[in-house]
Structure formats: structure tokens, C-alpha cells
Amino acid sequence: MGRAVTVATCALNQWALDFEGNLERIFRSIDIAKSKGARYRLGPELEICGYGCSDHFYESDTLLHSFQVLEKLLESPATQDIICDVGMPVMHRNVRYNCRVIFLNKKILLIRPKISLANSGNYRELRWFTPWSKARHVEEYFLPRIIQEVTGQETVPFGDAVLVTKDTCLGTEICEELWAPNSPHIEMGLDGVEIFTNSSGSHHVLRKAHARVDLVNSATAKNGGIYILANQKGCDGDRLYYDGCAMVSMNGETVAQGSQFSLDDVEVLVATLDLEDVRSYRAEISSRNLAASKVNPYPRVKVNFALSCPDDLAVPTCMPIQWRHHSPEEEISLGPACWLWDYLRRSKQAGFLLPLSGGIDSSATACIVYSMCHQVCLAVKNGNADVLADTRRIVNDGTYVPEDPREFCKRVLTTCYMASENSSQNTCNRAKLLAEQIGRYKL
């Protein structure tokens, strides 16, 4: 029948300016996606160079190295027979844009620049990028020579367009565009787009996952469709922690959920969904269809490829699930702990020194370090070879296996008691008791 599509989304722990490491993690995600039968793979925002490059976005080398990574992706056999959607900065007519580069079988299909930039709170995207302000407009982008030699293309479409495959239509959003009041998925859905994709660099804030999940589900509740969200994870060099939460939603309900706090550098979520469920859902919404008949159409890029296979009658599809949220206490414990682990392993230090006073601030910090140790032991127990290798390097023991959080905490956390003139014996006792409970090394 050709209506069951299999798509993959990712949560990747990308490092700012770690082009080789980022490429390796992208390749791993593509391999996993293909092994699970996916025909489309979506990655996080700016995954090639890392989201937190700050003023390094001004440097020509950042653009050059991003294209060098794209060159390796394009020419690799691993990226054949799957539509790959990757994020990187692109300069078009001397203007720098935050872009998605979508390619298939050594051909770039579309470069889609970000329309709504995040520029409040922790985000300063307007400092480095310019939003694409030409709605439903496409221009010619002249490719660098290193890319021309691989693709055989001199120019490719650049702008606000959608992809049309043999079996469906796909439209792209980038992070902030989901949160905007005039999100592109509204007009794209009215114009027949059935699959919406969103590549994010969304950091963790207490209970933010609730809002993110609600936004994704509501994006298809009124209009129907499939929504795929990818996100950065980990600490990519800044003070923020990106919490993953890759997900797939259809017709207002979650069908696949990724983890929010995980030490896995690469997490791939694959879902198989029936396009007929989208079409029948939309057919029953009279107001939606009346609005769709008047919509201003998007430019369409034709793709000679299908996300489904012709014989799919026996292919099982994903069913709706209930999103499993962490409690506030779990978020407070897990988020900072995961950030600490990334900070520790990337700084190449041997551990932490924490002065304990017996007060709540230092005690809470000690508990977060212990939570980190617990997460490390759990990841190693679950077979995470990357975490095991990092642990052995940190403790300088090539045979070490962390099994007990208290024992591991003793190796990476050193505490000392620092009293003030207002300290009492009770505060000293509290600091000593906590230190003993988490297994720290006392200085």
C-alpha cells in the first residue's frame, strides 16, 4: 500500500567546535536509524558545529569546517538511501543563517534557514545569525567547490520550502519556531504537509519538558499530522544543560518518547506511522479543510524517494503512549548531575573539591555530586562503553569498573570542613554525617 512511514529522530551530545567528534556521533545516529528501518533521520539544531559556539560563529573557519563535515557525510555510503537532515551555519549572500541541510544520495535537496530566532533569556541568536524573512520564497544557493565535487550540483534551493516525496510531504521547523505564536507548522499543515520536523537546542529548566511536550502534541491536535522533534543533550561548553526529550507525536498524541536525562551520547528514536491515520483525521475537520482551500502554497521540492515500502500491510505501527514525566525532585537531582558529569569529563580533571559548612548550599551540591556518581554507575551497568572509558581516565585506572556510587564518589569528591565564627558543633556534625553518607574523601 505504501502508507506506513518509518522515521528517526535523535538526541545527541554534541560539543562546541568538536567537528570530528560531532561527525562520529552523527554517523552513529544514522547507522542506528538505518538499522531500524528508518528512511528519514532528523538531528539536533547546529549539530555539526555544536550549538554553543558563541562568537566562534563569526569565524570563517567555523563555516569552513562545517562544510568539510558535510562533505564527509555526503560522500559516505552510510548516508545512502536515507534522507538526512543535519544542522549547521551557512552564509548566503554574505548573511549568516542557522540552517538545516537536507540531503539524499549525495544530492542536497534543500537548505532551510531558521525563520524565528531565540533571543531572550539564555539565548542570543540575533548576535550571530539573521532570521530568514522571506516567507514561501526560495533562492539559488551556490555551493562551495568541495561540495560541488561530491554532489555534482552547482546550486541548490535555499529558503522557505517543503519536500514532496513519492508518498508524503514534509516541512521543517527549527527550535524557536515551535514556540512562536505564528508557528510555520500551522500554514504548512493547511498546505498539505503531513510530517513536521523540529531540530532543537532547547535547554533544561524545571518543568520545561511539560511545555515542550504540550506544544508538540498541540501542533497536530487541531490540524492533524506527524511531528518529529530532535534535541541537543548534555553540556556543550556553556553553563546550560540540554535535556534531550526527543519525541514523535501524531494527531495530538505522543507515540514515541526519548529520555530526558541520560549519559548516552547518542540516542535514536524510531517510529513507524500510518499516513492514512493523518488523512482520515484531517478529513473530519471541516474548519481545517475550509482554511486549507484558501492557503497560500509553499514552494515544493520534489524528491524521487519514498519513506514507506510498497508492501507494508503487515508492518506494525506505533500506538499512542502517555508521556512519563519526572517529578520536580528528580529533575533537580538529575539535571545538574548530568551537567556535572559532562563538565568533569570534558575539563579532563580528576574530580571536585567541595568545602562543606553544614549548610544547605554545600550539602545540596554534595548530594548532586553523589547523584552524578549514581548515574555513572547505572550507565556502566547498562553497558555504556563511553561512560566506562571516561570513568577510567578520570580515576587513572584502566581496569576500574564503577559499581558502588559511594565508592566512586570517594574517588572523585574531596571535602573539607570550613567553619565560620557563626558555626556550631551541630553544623560540624551535619557536614561530617553527610560526607560519610555519600562516601566522599575527607581532606
Buried (B, 14 or more C-beta within 10 A) or exposed (E): BBBBBBBBBBBBBBBBBBBEBBBEBBBBBBBBBBEBBBBBBBBBBBBBBBBBBBEBBEEEEBBEBBBBBBBBBBEBEBBEEBBBBBBBBBEBEEEBBBBBBBBBBBBBBBBBBBBBBBEEEEBBBEEBBBBBEEEBEBEEBBBBEEBEEBBEBEEBBBBBBBBBBEBBBBBBBBBBBBBBEEBBBBBBBBBBBBBBBBBBBBBBBEEBBEEBBEBBBBBBBEBBBBBBBBBBBBBBBBEBBBBBBBBBBBBBBBBBBBBBBBBBBBBBBBBBBBBEBBBEBBEEBEEBEEBBEEBEEBEBBEBEBBBBBEEBEEBEBBEEEEBEBBEEEEBBBBBBBBBBBBBBBBEEEEBBEBBBBBEEEBBEBBBBBBBBBBBBBBBBEEEBEBBBEBBBBBBEEEEBEBEEBBEBBBBBBBBBBEBEEEBEEEBBEBBBEBBEEBBBBEE
